[in-house]
């Protein structure tokens, strides 16, 4: 009898206790679904290095050549501006400044300022970034060499925690930016992630995060950007592995190509020791009509055309770079392996489509500039 009682007690002790699951609110459920979607589409990124530094010293890790532009505190651009946590990006020509500025309602927005005779003009709000007020703070801008693609960081209900990195493109036809898109994982997390910068010439990128860091520290990651987004295949990895990739638990785990890692780390080592002569002369003739041609931004009379001219130059440069890249890919295709050919085919088709889009953008902005200038001077 005693043995039977002991067995009964032991069996009851092993019986698991029922734990009531806490019901998620509608907002929490939506956020969890967003996290799950981002995790499932984590981008495959090659990270080559990382640096843990003081939070206010992260810019020291960005080895930017002068022709890539400058990142500064907004207070270094605007006189009497007291907020030290706002940042500005000045393009490589030194003609345009994209900056974060605090508004009277304690939010911050992105503005743009033009340089005239060495002085920065009154900033104007950039349309399309936060028209619907989805973001509370918008900061850390960077614009690509095409003059169209803008990256920035923002916090608000649209993100997954703290600052998230977003991307948008300039719509020259409507003179506004398109609705921003969250660039997802592994760049974004439930912590603060910001200051996304791409050097197209040396094929290197940087961004900052405070995930897994003490309060006064951040980690700067250096990565190799890709013209085509490739996500991790869920069928090839366990959920724990995908989570590790999304969180950048180990940069070494992203080294799928040792030769690319070595080459990229060598480029990083040489950063700051060279310039790019092809970008020194930005003058290019622009035909207004049969009698008038302009050769530099200051020639334009219409107030918006100076900025449009810089964007037009960037589009022309990007088109030429893309044409060179396409030519190399096509030449290599004949001697590539079957697997490489499949990847090259995708890249070539993508680049060809992008080339057509660039040509269309160039024609559109030329038409807008030419019409606006002819109306203005006549």
N, C-alpha and C positions, 0 to 999 in steps of 0.2 A: 504493500500500500504506500509506504514511504517513498519507494522508488518511482511509483506512478505519479506521485505528487511532484517530485523533483523534475521528472520529464515534462510534466505539464507546465511548471514554472519556467523551465529552460526554453520550451517552445514559445511561450508567451513573450519571453524576454527578447527572442530573436525576431519577433514579428515587427516589421518596420512601422514606425509611427506615421500617420497621415499628416502631411504638412500642407496646409491650405496655401495655394499660390496667390500671391498678391495680384489683384486685378489692375491692369494698366489703364491709365486714363486715355482718352482719345488722342491727346497730344503725345503722350509717351508711346502709344502704339504706333502712331504715324512716324515718330522719330526712329523707333526700332526698325520699322520696315525700311526706312531710308538707309539706315546703317547696313541692313542686310543686303539691300540692292547695291550699295557702294562696295561692300565686301565681295560680292559675287562678280563685280566688274573691276577688280583691282588691276591697275595698269602694270605691265611688266617693265620695270625701270632698272637700268644698270647704275647702281650707286658705286662711286669709286673712292669716296673718302667722307669723313665727318669730323667736325671740330666742336668741342664743348667750350664755350666762352662766356664771359659776362654778358648779361642781357643787353647792356648798352654799348657793347663792343663788337656786335655781330658783323658790322659792315667791313671790318678789317679782314674778314675771310673772303670777301668778294673781290677777286682779282680782275678788275675791269679795266680794259684799255680805254684811253680817252675817247676813241671814236665810237665806243659802245654807249657813252653817255656818263652821267654822274647821278649818284643817289645822295641826297642831302637831307638835313632837317628842314622842314618848312620855314622855321625861324631864320635859317640862313638865306632864304630867298625873299621873304616878306619882312619888311621893317616893323619893329614893335610887335612881333607875333610871339606870344609867351609860351605856347604849348610845345614842349620838347619831344612829345611822343608822336608828332605828325611828321610824315616824310614826303619828300618830293623827288621826282625823277626829271632830269634835264636831258633832252635828246643829244645825240652826238654832234649835231650842228650848233648846239647852244642857242637855238632859236625858240624852242618851246619847252615849257615846264608843266608837268602834270603833278599836282600837289594835293595833299589832304589838308583840309582846313575846318576847324570847329565852327559850327553855327551857333546861333543864340539859344537854341533849344537843347544844348549839350550833346547834339549829334555831330558827326563830321561827314563831309562830302568830298568828292573829287572835283577839283577845279583845274582850269588850264590858263596859262599866262603866256603871252608873247613877249619876246625880247626886242626892244626897239632902241637902237643906239646905246646898248649896254645897260638899259634899264628894263626891269620887268614891269609890264603893264598890269592894270587891275585885273585880277583873276575872274574868269567867268565860269559858272557852274557847267559841268559836263552833262549834257542831256542823255537820258537813257539808262544811266548807271543805277540810280536809286529813285526814279520817278514815282514808284509805288510805295516808297518808304519801307521796304522790306528789311533794310539794313539800319542798324543803329550807329555803327562806326564804319567808315570806309577809309582805307589807308593803304600804304605801301604800294604805290602804283609803279608799273614798269611797262613800257610800250616797245614792241618788237621793231626790228629794222624796217618792216614794211610800212610803218606809220599807221597801221590799221588795227593790229591785234594788241589789246590792252589786258594786262594781268593786274589784279589788285587783291587785297585781302579785306574781308568785312566780317562783322559779327551781327547776328540777328537770328530770327526764327527760321530763316531759310537754310542755315548751316547745321552742322552736327555737333558744334561745341566750340566756344571761343572764336578766334578768327579762323575763317576758311579762305582758301585761295579760289578766285573766280577768274573767268576769262570772258572777254567780249570782243566784238569787232565793230569798226566804224562803218556806218552806212552813209557813203558820200552822197547818195541821191537824196536822202532825207536829212542829212547833216545831223545825225544822232548816232548813238551807240545802240547795238542790239541788246536784247535781254541777256544779262550775265548768266553764265553756266558754271556750276561748281565742277572743278576739274577732278574731284573724287580722290580715291585712295591710290597709292600710298601717301600722296602729298598732304591730304587732309586727315584729321583725326578729331577726337573729342577734346584735344588740347588746343593751343593756339598755333596756327601755321600761317606763315606770311613771307613776304619779300621774295617772290618767285622771279628769278632773272635768268634769261637765256642769252648766251653768247653764240650766235649762229656761225661765226667764223671759226672758232676753235671747238665748236660742238660740245659745250660745257654748260651746265646749269647749276643754280644754287637755290636753296630755300631754307627758311628758319623754322624751327619748332621748339616748343618747350615741353613736349611729351617726355615723360620719365626723367625730368630735370628738376633740380632744386629751384626754389622761387626766383633766385637771382641769376640763374644760368639758362642758356639756350643751346641747342645743337644746330649747327649749320651743316647741311648735307650737300655734297657735290655729286652731280649725276650727269649721265650722257643723254641728252634729249633725242627724241626720235620724231621724224616727220610723219610717221604713221603710228597711231595708237594701237598697241597690241596688249590684250588682257591675258591674264593667267587663265588657262583652261581648267575649269572646275573638275572635269573628269580625270585630270592627271594628278591632282593633289588632294590630300586630306584637308578637312576643314581647319585643323590646327596649323597646317603649312600656309594656307591662304591667309589666315589671320596673322601669321608671322610676317608674311610678305607685306600685308597691308599696314602693319605697325612698324615696319623696317626694324625688326628685332635683330637682324644681323645683315650688314651690307655685304659680307662675304657670300652669303647665300644667294645674292643676286648676280654673282659673277658666273654667268653662263658662257662667257667667251673671254678667256684669259688674255688673248691678244688685244681685244678691244679695251680691256681694263688697263693693260700696260701702256697702250698708245694714249689713252685718255689721261692717265696719271702723268705721262710725260708732257702732254700739252698743258696740264695744270701747272706743272713745275716751271714751264717756260713762260707762263702768263706774266704780263707786265714787262717783258723784255723785248717786245716787238710791236710794230704798228702795222696797219693795213693800208698801204699806199693807195689802193684802188678807191678808198673813201676820202682821200684828201681833197679832191676837186669835185665839188658838188654842183658846179655850174653846168647847166644843160639848156640849150635854146628851147623856148616854148613859143610857138607861132600863134599870135593873137588874130591876125588877119593878113591879107596880102602885103600890107605895108609895114606892119609892126610885129616885132619879135622881142621877147624878153629873155634875159640870160641869168637873172638871179632874183631871189625872193623880194628884194627891196624895189624892183622895177614895177611890181604890180600896183595898180591904183586902187582896185577894189579891196576893202579891208579884210575880207575873208580869204582872198586868193593867195596871200603870202603863206598862210598855213596850208592851204590846199596844194600849193607848189611843192612844199616839203613832203607832203604825202605822195604826190605824184612822183617825185624823185625816188622815194623809198619803194614805190610800186615798180618802177622801172628797174631799180637795182635788184629787187627780189625776183623779177621776171628773168633777168639775165643770169642770176645765180641758179635759178631753177632750170633754165635751159642748159647750163653747163652740167648740172647734176644729171639731167635726163640723158645728155650725150654720153656721159661716163657710164651710166647704167646700161644703156643700149649697147655700148661697145663691149662691156663685160659679159653681157647676156650670152653671147655665142660660146664663151669658154667656161661658163658657170656650170656647177653640178645641177642635177635635177631638182634637188631641194632648194638650192639657191635661186634657180630659175623661177620656181613657184613664188618665192618671196619677192624676187625682182619684178616679176610680172605684176604683182599687187602694187608695189611701190611705183612702177612706171605708169600704170593706169591712174593711180592716185595723183601723181605729179602732173600727168597730162591734163587731168580734170582741173587741177589747181591752176595750171598754166592758162587754160581757157578762161577760168574765173578771173585771173589777174588781168588778162587782156581786156575782158569786159569792164572790169573796174577802172582800168587805165582810160579806156574810151569814154566811160561815163564821167570821170572827174575832169577829163580834158574838155568835154562838151560843157560841163557846168562852169569851169573856169573861163573858157573862151567866151561864152555867152555873157557871163557876169562882167567880164572886163570890157567887152565891146559896148555893152549898155552903159557902163560907167564912164568910159572915155568919150562916148558920143553924146 
